[in-house]
Structures are given as C-alpha cells and as structure tokens.
C-alpha cells in the first residue's frame, strides 16, 4: 500500500498546466526522498506508466490506453448522478445539474425531493442566467456567460429579479469569493435555490449543481447550513469529471468594460 501511495503521489504531479516535469520537479512536488523518487520514476517508465523525452517525463501513452475503457460510454450526467442523489439525501431537497447554452441554462439531470410539497423541476427545463442561483454561478465563473446574459437583456421575472448591472456585478463578485450562490424568488415566487460551480479537467466551468426548494423550507437562515453541502457536491462532481484543485479558472474576472 505504501508503494501504491507513492506511485499515486508521482502521477498526481502531472496536470493539464504542467504535463511535463523533470525528476527534480517530481521529487520536490512529492516530497519523496530523491533516491526513492528516482527509482519509482524509472520503474514507472519501464512499465509504461510514464514516458520520457530528454530530461522530462509525462503520463505514458500506455496508461492513457489502459484508462480508456474506464471512461467509455460515460458522460457528465452519468458521472455526476451519484453526487445529485447524495446531495438530495443530505439536504432533503431536489438536486439539479445545469449546463449553459448561450444566455440560458438547462436542467440535464436531477434527483427529486421526497417531500410532497416541492419546487417543480424537469430535465430539459430552460431558464435565464441572471435570475436564479445556478445561472449566476455561470455568470460569475464564466465571463462569456455574463456577456451572453447582458447582451440578451436582463428581463424582470419577479420584483426580486436583479436587472441593475452594477448590483448584479457586485453579486457575481461575492459569488466568486464565497464559491456559491443563493437566490430567493428571483425567477418564481415562493422558490429558492443554492448552487455551486462544477469544473472540468482543464479548470473550465462546465456545469452548475444546486438544490431548489419552496421558500417555506429554504430561507436565508438556512444558507449557512446548506451552502457548504452544495459546495461539497460541486467539488465532488468536479473531481468525478477530472478536475484537480489548483487548475481552476474562477479567478478570471467576469466583469468590466470588456464584459459589457
């Protein structure tokens, strides 16, 4: 087990941003003794787990080939389905996965609450970006989503829909800082939601995950209790899609004159 842990440490050094590393970089990243690291790297290269070009190493084509059958037939919905079910069970509310298309977001997967009184969601449901927590997650972590929403127009759905771009930008900045979004009656009266980002293997935003519920069960007082659970779901979904902490692109600003 100890050897396998060391091998995992070495393989995890390689990322999309740093696909090639020399032995010194691998040793420093893993914290392993130099002699141990050198021996394991040599063995990994001999077995096809690593390839070498001059003085740098990268994930071996053999390892890529062996991994291919494990991903065959899998898509985002299938990979994240257990996350939605766990989020539903932990919060008691309907859990949804959203993807973006232009100025809109679409529910692509869900796990329905077991409560009789519920906020109705359906796979295929299309909603605007600027009204609701999931849409604001897209706008906060993807500059192109903000541009698309603003260009399409900030339509008012309820009295609580934010249509002032300056107010909206302040909210988006807070979402980037906190890592989640919460909204109350912005799209439908009596409805509330909390959402978090889902990142792909290259650190790009690929989806949003969240819960939706009637305001009689989900109030601002519940955010402190439920938001960390939603954020954990977003992180687990990201992990299942190949994301590694540190490759995230959420630091890219989504506002400013160029984003108008």
WOFENGI-V847535 format. One record per backbone hydrogen bond with DSSP energy under -0.5 kcal/mol. CO is the residue of the C=O (numbers start at 0). NH is the residue of the N-H. E is the energy in kcal/mol with one decimal. If there is no record, write none. Layout:
co,nh,e
CO,NH,E
CO,NH,E
This chain:
co,nh,e
0,4,-2.3
1,5,-1.9
2,6,-2.4
3,7,-2.6
4,8,-2.1
5,9,-1.9
6,10,-2.5
7,11,-2.4
9,12,-1.3
10,13,-1.2
17,14,-1.5
20,56,-3.4
21,25,-2.1
22,26,-2.6
23,27,-2.3
24,28,-2.4
25,29,-2.2
26,30,-2.1
32,36,-2.8
33,37,-2.6
34,38,-2.1
35,39,-2.5
36,40,-2.7
37,41,-2.1
38,42,-2.2
39,43,-2.8
40,44,-2.2
41,45,-2.1
42,46,-1.8
43,48,-2.3
43,49,-1.3
44,47,-0.9
47,61,-0.5
47,62,-1.1
48,59,-2.9
50,57,-2.1
52,55,-2.3
54,22,-0.6
55,52,-2.7
56,20,-2.1
57,50,-2.8
59,63,-1.8
60,64,-2.4
61,65,-2.2
62,66,-1.9
63,67,-1.2
64,68,-0.6
66,69,-1.1
66,70,-0.8
67,70,-1.3
67,71,-1.0
70,73,-1.9
74,78,-2.8
75,79,-2.0
76,80,-1.0
79,82,-0.6
79,83,-1.9
80,84,-2.1
81,85,-2.2
82,86,-2.6
83,87,-2.6
84,88,-2.3
85,89,-2.4
86,90,-2.0
87,91,-2.7
93,211,-1.9
94,110,-2.4
95,209,-2.1
96,107,-2.8
96,108,-1.1
97,207,-1.8
98,105,-2.8
100,103,-1.4
102,128,-1.2
103,100,-2.7
104,126,-2.7
105,98,-1.9
105,107,-0.5
106,123,-3.3
108,96,-2.6
110,94,-2.1
115,117,-0.7
117,119,-0.6
121,124,-2.2
124,106,-2.2
126,104,-3.0
129,131,-0.6
131,135,-1.7
132,136,-1.5
133,137,-1.7
134,138,-2.0
135,139,-2.4
136,140,-2.2
137,141,-1.4
141,144,-1.3
141,145,-1.4
142,146,-2.1
143,147,-2.1
144,148,-2.3
145,149,-2.6
146,150,-2.5
147,151,-1.9
148,152,-1.6
152,154,-1.3
154,156,-0.6
157,160,-1.4
160,162,-0.7
162,164,-0.6
163,167,-2.6
164,168,-2.5
165,169,-1.7
166,170,-1.9
167,171,-2.5
168,172,-2.1
169,173,-1.7
170,174,-2.2
171,175,-2.2
172,176,-1.8
173,177,-2.7
174,178,-2.7
180,194,-2.8
182,192,-2.2
184,159,-0.6
185,157,-0.5
187,190,-1.5
189,214,-1.9
190,184,-3.4
191,212,-2.5
192,182,-2.5
193,210,-2.5
194,180,-2.6
195,208,-2.5
197,205,-2.7
197,206,-1.6
199,202,-1.7
202,248,-1.9
203,199,-2.9
206,197,-2.3
207,97,-2.9
208,195,-2.8
209,95,-2.9
210,193,-1.9
211,93,-0.9
212,191,-2.6
213,216,-2.0
213,217,-2.0
216,218,-0.6
218,221,-2.0
218,222,-0.5
219,222,-1.0
221,224,-0.5
221,225,-2.4
222,226,-3.0
225,228,-0.5
225,229,-1.9
226,230,-2.7
227,231,-2.2
228,232,-1.8
229,233,-2.2
230,234,-2.3
231,235,-2.5
232,236,-2.7
233,237,-2.2
234,238,-2.3
235,239,-2.3
236,240,-1.1
237,240,-0.5
237,242,-2.7
238,241,-1.6
240,200,-0.6
243,246,-2.0
248,251,-1.8
255,258,-1.6
255,259,-0.5
256,259,-1.1
